[in-house]
Amino acid sequence: MTDSSPASARSADDAASPVGFLPPSFAAAAQDDVLGPQLVEGLLAIERRLSEAVRSSDPLIEITSSHLLQAGGKRVRPLLTLLSAQVGGGINDDVIEAAVVVELTHLASLYHDDVMDSAPVRRGVDAAHTVWGNSVAILTGDLIFARASSLVADLPGDAFKVQADAFARLVEGQLKETSGVPEGADALEHYLEVLSGKTGSLIAACGIYGTQLSGADREVRRAMEAYGEKIGVAFQLADDIIDITSPSSVTGKTTGTDLREGVPTLPVLMLRRMAEAGDDSAVRVLELVDADLTSDDALRAAVEAICAHEAVERSWVVAQEWVDDALAALAPLPETPAKSALQAFGRDMVHRRS
């Protein structure tokens, strides 16, 4: 998926062409005469509402709140919310609003993440904290989440509880990552728990919102919640690998930022497992990884060494296992274009490079 351009830069032709608007992973859905236009119409409505949600009469708030939104993004969460609705009873206004809520929640978390990780770049632009400072970036994230909470309060049923539970799990995942691996715990298992909270929880909420607000039955809701949780972890595992193996011009982020900050990610955890099992080549790579990475040359050498090691391929295998589990969760659902699109998204997960 390579849609990283600002929504405002999309041409009028994109609105008329489902294939032009949707990421490549959803090509099958885009080509469906009924589903494709519905998804495009829904996404365009979501973009408009996102812009409205971050609008402010205060010049500083206006520019900081819209900073990352205008930088673009893949809009994976809104897409999955719409597709979940199409697996259920169909897209409606409540589904559109819920898609806005999950994207705003995700957006708010990015402002906080970049402060915690000291990340200099996000979505190809300067991270907010590097432009306006940590306090403004954190408060902007808080404000965007407050806007999401205001929107979800008007949705029917237990929509607010779904949001609250997902956000609580997201924060718990971040806290687990920050506190580190408990003594005696397996580092990889701990990291998977972190990802389930930080990423899986909100994408699972997409599945819940789409099915619940479209009137789907409980079995469909459970299937989409399980799919969202597992595909969310797979998505983040793939991101871990891509952040190391793809240049910043592709990812929109600085390559090796997590490495420099000492944040554990799948390729490094895999290296440590292999080193503990007696792999001398993994030991040599870890010597570079665990060295002082302050200089760009040292960071580049560590990144290149990881990319050349078998640990990367083993990491893709782990990501594929999570994809397989996600696809299995869809098995009980009837064969529809929406289900086919969800399956394609999963299959493409381990082949994307951004």
C-alpha positions in Angstrom: 0.0 0.0 0.0 1.6 3.2 -1.1 -1.1 5.9 -0.7 0.9 8.4 1.3 -0.2 11.6 -0.4 -2.4 14.2 1.3 -6.1 13.8 0.7 -6.1 17.4 -0.6 -3.7 16.4 -3.4 -6.0 13.7 -4.8 -7.4 14.6 -8.1 -11.0 14.8 -9.1 -10.4 11.7 -11.2 -9.6 9.7 -8.1 -13.1 10.3 -6.8 -14.6 8.9 -10.0 -12.2 5.9 -10.2 -12.3 3.3 -7.4 -9.0 1.8 -8.7 -7.3 5.2 -8.6 -8.5 6.0 -5.1 -8.1 2.7 -3.2 -4.7 1.2 -2.2 -3.5 -1.7 -4.4 -4.4 -4.3 -1.8 -8.1 -3.5 -2.4 -8.0 -3.8 -6.2 -10.5 -6.7 -6.2 -13.0 -4.7 -4.2 -12.4 -1.6 -6.4 -13.2 -3.5 -9.5 -16.6 -4.6 -8.2 -19.3 -2.5 -9.9 -21.2 -2.1 -6.6 -18.7 -2.3 -3.8 -15.9 -0.2 -5.4 -18.0 3.0 -5.8 -19.4 2.5 -2.3 -16.0 2.3 -0.8 -14.8 5.4 -2.7 -17.9 7.4 -1.7 -17.4 6.3 1.9 -13.7 7.2 1.9 -14.3 10.6 0.5 -17.0 11.3 3.1 -14.5 10.2 5.8 -11.8 12.5 4.5 -14.3 15.4 4.6 -15.3 14.6 8.2 -11.7 14.1 9.3 -10.9 17.6 8.1 -13.9 19.0 9.9 -13.0 17.2 13.1 -9.6 18.8 13.4 -10.7 22.3 12.4 -10.3 25.1 14.9 -10.7 28.9 15.0 -7.4 29.1 16.8 -4.5 29.4 14.2 -2.1 27.3 16.2 -4.6 24.5 17.0 -5.7 24.5 13.4 -2.2 23.9 12.0 -1.0 21.5 14.6 -4.2 19.3 14.5 -4.2 19.1 10.7 -0.4 18.5 10.4 -0.4 14.7 10.2 -3.8 14.5 8.6 -2.7 16.6 5.7 0.5 14.5 5.4 -1.8 11.6 4.2 -1.7 8.0 5.4 -2.9 4.7 4.3 -6.4 5.0 5.9 -6.3 1.2 6.6 -8.6 1.6 9.6 -11.4 3.4 7.8 -11.2 1.0 4.9 -11.5 -2.0 7.2 -14.4 -0.4 9.0 -16.2 0.1 5.7 -15.4 -3.5 4.5 -16.6 -4.9 7.9 -19.9 -3.1 7.3 -20.2 -4.6 3.8 -19.6 -8.0 5.3 -22.6 -7.1 7.5 -25.6 -5.1 6.5 -23.9 -2.4 4.5 -22.3 1.1 4.9 -24.4 3.7 6.6 -23.8 7.1 8.2 -23.0 5.6 11.6 -20.4 3.4 10.0 -18.8 6.4 8.3 -18.7 8.3 11.7 -17.2 5.3 13.4 -14.5 5.1 10.7 -13.7 8.7 11.5 -13.5 7.9 15.2 -10.9 5.1 14.8 -8.8 7.1 12.4 -8.7 10.1 14.8 -7.8 7.9 17.7 -5.0 6.4 15.6 -3.9 9.9 14.6 -3.9 11.1 18.2 -1.7 8.2 19.2 0.9 9.1 16.5 1.5 12.5 18.1 2.2 10.8 21.4 4.3 8.0 19.9 6.6 10.4 18.1 7.3 12.3 21.3 8.1 9.1 23.2 10.3 7.7 20.4 11.9 11.0 19.6 11.0 10.3 15.9 12.0 13.1 13.6 9.8 12.3 10.7 6.2 10.9 10.3 4.4 10.4 7.0 7.2 12.1 5.1 7.0 15.4 7.1 8.6 16.7 10.3 7.1 15.1 13.4 5.0 17.6 15.3 7.2 17.7 18.3 10.2 18.8 16.2 8.2 21.8 14.9 6.2 22.9 18.0 7.9 21.1 20.9 6.8 18.1 23.0 4.1 19.9 25.0 2.2 21.2 22.0 2.5 17.8 20.3 1.2 15.9 23.3 -1.7 18.4 23.9 -2.6 18.1 20.2 -2.8 14.4 20.5 -5.0 14.8 23.5 -7.3 17.2 21.7 -7.7 15.0 18.7 -8.6 12.1 20.9 -11.1 14.3 22.7 -12.7 15.2 19.3 -12.9 11.4 18.6 -14.6 10.8 21.9 -17.1 13.6 21.2 -18.1 12.0 17.9 -18.4 8.4 19.3 -20.7 9.7 22.1 -23.4 10.3 19.5 -23.2 6.7 18.0 -25.8 4.1 19.1 -25.4 1.1 21.4 -22.1 0.5 23.2 -20.0 2.4 20.7 -18.5 4.5 23.4 -17.4 1.4 25.4 -15.8 -0.1 22.3 -13.8 3.1 21.9 -12.9 3.3 25.6 -11.8 -0.4 25.7 -9.7 -0.1 22.6 -8.0 3.0 23.8 -7.3 1.5 27.2 -5.7 -1.5 25.5 -3.7 0.8 23.3 -2.3 2.7 26.2 -1.7 -0.6 28.2 0.3 -1.9 25.2 2.4 1.3 25.2 3.0 1.0 28.9 4.1 -2.6 28.5 6.6 -1.5 25.8 7.9 1.3 27.9 8.3 -0.8 31.0 10.2 -3.5 29.1 10.1 -7.3 29.4 9.4 -8.6 32.9 12.0 -10.8 34.4 11.8 -14.3 33.2 9.3 -13.5 30.4 9.9 -14.4 26.8 10.9 -11.2 24.9 9.1 -12.1 21.7 5.9 -13.2 23.5 6.0 -9.9 25.4 6.3 -7.9 22.2 3.4 -9.7 20.6 1.3 -8.7 23.7 2.5 -5.1 23.1 1.4 -5.2 19.5 -2.0 -6.7 20.4 -2.6 -3.7 22.6 -1.0 -0.9 20.6 -2.3 -2.0 17.1 -4.6 -5.0 17.3 -7.0 -3.4 19.7 -8.0 -0.5 17.4 -8.2 -2.5 14.3 -10.4 -5.0 16.1 -12.6 -2.1 16.9 -12.9 -1.4 13.2 -14.4 -4.9 12.8 -16.7 -4.4 15.7 -17.9 -1.0 14.6 -18.5 -2.0 11.0 -20.5 -5.1 11.8 -22.4 -3.8 14.8 -23.4 -0.5 13.3 -24.5 -2.2 10.1 -26.8 -4.6 11.9 -24.8 -7.8 11.4 -25.4 -10.8 13.7 -23.1 -11.8 16.6 -21.3 -14.5 14.7 -20.2 -12.0 12.0 -19.2 -9.5 14.6 -17.0 -12.1 16.4 -15.4 -13.1 13.2 -14.5 -9.6 12.2 -13.3 -8.7 15.7 -10.9 -11.7 15.6 -9.8 -10.9 12.0 -9.1 -7.3 13.0 -7.1 -8.2 16.1 -4.9 -10.7 14.2 -4.5 -8.7 11.1 -3.6 -5.7 13.2 -0.7 -7.6 14.8 0.4 -8.9 11.4 0.3 -5.3 10.0 2.5 -4.0 12.8 4.9 -7.0 12.4 5.2 -6.2 8.7 5.8 -2.5 9.6 8.6 -3.6 11.9 10.4 -5.3 9.0 9.6 -2.6 6.5 11.0 0.1 8.8 14.3 -1.7 8.7 14.4 -2.9 5.1 12.8 0.0 3.2 14.3 3.5 2.7 12.7 6.5 4.3 11.6 7.8 0.9 9.2 4.8 0.8 8.1 4.6 4.4 7.9 8.3 5.2 9.8 7.6 8.4 13.5 7.7 9.3 15.0 4.2 8.7 16.2 2.6 11.9 14.6 5.1 14.4 13.4 2.3 16.7 16.9 0.7 16.5 18.6 3.9 17.6 16.1 4.4 20.4 16.5 0.8 21.6 12.8 0.0 20.9 12.5 -3.8 20.4 11.1 -4.8 17.1 10.6 -8.2 15.4 13.9 -8.4 13.4 16.0 -7.6 16.4 14.1 -10.0 18.7 14.5 -12.7 16.1 18.3 -12.0 16.0 18.5 -12.4 19.7 16.6 -15.7 19.6 19.0 -16.9 16.9 22.1 -15.7 18.8 20.9 -17.5 22.0 20.5 -20.6 19.9 24.2 -20.4 18.9 24.0 -18.6 15.6 27.4 -16.8 15.3 26.3 -14.6 12.5 23.4 -13.3 14.6 25.9 -12.5 17.4 28.0 -10.5 15.0 25.1 -8.5 13.8 24.0 -7.8 17.4 27.4 -6.4 18.1 26.6 -3.6 15.6 23.0 -3.3 16.8 24.0 -3.0 20.5 26.8 -0.5 19.8 26.5 3.3 20.0 24.1 4.2 17.2 24.3 8.0 17.7 26.1 8.5 14.4 24.4 8.0 11.1 27.2 5.8 9.8 26.9 3.4 12.8 23.1 3.3 12.4 23.4 2.6 8.6 25.9 -0.2 9.3 23.5 -1.9 11.8 20.6 -1.6 9.4 22.5 -3.0 6.5 23.7 -5.9 8.6 20.2 -6.8 9.8 18.8 -6.6 6.2 21.4 -9.1 5.0 20.7 -11.6 7.8 18.3 -14.5 7.7 16.5 -13.0 10.7 14.5 -10.8 8.3 13.1 -13.8 6.4 12.2 -15.5 9.7 10.4 -12.4 10.8 8.3 -12.5 7.6 7.4 -16.1 8.5 6.1 -14.9 11.9 4.0 -12.2 10.2 2.6 -14.7 7.8 1.5 -16.9 10.6 -0.6 -14.1 12.0 -2.0 -13.4 8.6 -3.0 -17.1 8.2 -4.8 -16.9 11.6 -6.6 -13.8 10.5 -7.8 -15.3 7.3 -9.0 -18.4 9.2 -11.2 -16.2 11.2 -13.0 -15.1 8.0 -13.8 -18.8 7.1 -17.4 -18.8 8.5 -18.4 -15.7 6.6 -20.3 -16.0 3.2 -18.4 -15.4 0.0 -18.8 -11.7 -0.9 -16.7 -9.1 -2.7 -16.0 -7.5 0.8 -14.7 -10.8 2.2 -12.5 -11.3 -0.9 -11.1 -7.8 -0.3 -10.3 -8.6 3.3 -8.6 -11.8 2.2 -6.6 -9.9 -0.4 -5.5 -7.4 2.2 -4.2 -10.2 4.4 -2.4 -12.0 1.6 -0.7 -8.8 0.4 0.4 -8.0 4.0 3.7 -9.9 3.7 4.4 -8.6 0.2 4.0 -4.9 0.7 7.1 -2.6 1.1 5.5 0.5 2.7 
